[in-house]
Amino acid sequence: MMRLVPFTLYSRSYCHLCEDMLQALLALQQPGERFEVAVVDVDADPALVARFDELVPVLYGAPEGEELCHYFLDPVAARGWADACARAAA
């Protein structure tokens, strides 16, 4: 059975760091799991621009949770979220 791990990536369409973070995140997937990444364009919502603006990319596990990282992927934090999701599902 495939384990789904949710992430939310606050991003911009013209942001190479955003694309780099997404690719690095997807590379952390392990056999038997799939990362479901909701990519949210901050420029589509003035409230998100006010909140994140120059911080993008910003990665969250759950949108209402704590920030995992910004600018560059923190593989330890991302893997920690994925592992916590696995424990919660068990």
C-alpha positions in Angstrom: 0.0 0.0 0.0 1.3 3.4 -1.0 1.7 5.9 1.9 0.8 9.5 0.9 2.7 12.3 2.6 1.2 15.8 2.2 3.3 18.9 1.8 2.4 22.5 0.9 5.0 24.5 -1.1 4.4 28.3 -1.3 6.0 29.3 -4.5 6.1 31.7 -7.5 5.9 30.7 -11.1 9.2 32.4 -12.1 11.2 31.3 -9.1 14.1 28.9 -9.9 14.6 28.3 -6.1 11.0 27.1 -5.9 11.5 24.5 -8.7 14.8 23.4 -7.1 13.1 22.9 -3.7 10.3 20.9 -5.3 12.7 18.6 -7.2 14.9 18.1 -4.1 11.8 17.3 -2.0 10.5 14.7 -4.5 14.0 13.1 -4.5 13.5 12.3 -0.8 10.6 9.9 -1.4 11.2 6.4 -0.3 9.8 3.2 -1.7 6.2 2.8 -0.6 5.5 6.5 -0.2 4.4 9.3 -2.4 4.7 13.0 -1.6 1.6 14.9 -2.5 2.8 18.5 -2.9 0.2 21.3 -3.1 2.1 24.1 -4.9 0.5 27.4 -4.0 1.3 30.5 -6.1 1.7 33.3 -3.5 1.1 35.9 -6.2 -2.5 34.7 -6.7 -3.5 36.0 -3.2 -2.5 39.4 -1.7 -2.7 37.8 1.8 -0.1 35.2 0.8 2.1 37.9 -0.7 1.9 39.9 2.6 2.7 36.7 4.5 5.5 35.2 2.4 6.7 37.7 -0.2 10.5 37.4 -0.3 10.6 34.1 1.7 9.6 31.9 -1.1 9.9 29.0 -1.5 8.4 28.1 1.8 7.7 24.5 2.7 5.1 23.3 5.2 4.0 19.8 6.0 0.4 20.9 6.9 -0.6 24.5 5.9 -1.7 25.2 9.5 1.5 23.6 10.9 4.9 25.0 11.4 7.2 26.0 8.6 9.7 23.2 7.6 12.1 25.5 5.7 12.4 28.3 3.2 14.7 29.3 0.4 16.4 25.8 0.3 15.1 22.4 1.3 16.0 21.2 4.8 16.0 17.4 4.1 16.1 16.6 7.8 13.0 18.6 8.5 11.2 17.3 5.4 12.1 13.7 6.1 11.1 14.2 9.8 7.6 15.3 8.6 7.3 12.3 6.3 8.3 9.9 9.0 5.9 11.5 11.5 3.1 11.0 9.0 4.1 7.4 8.7 4.0 6.9 12.5 0.6 8.7 12.7 -0.8 6.4 10.0 0.4 3.2 11.7 
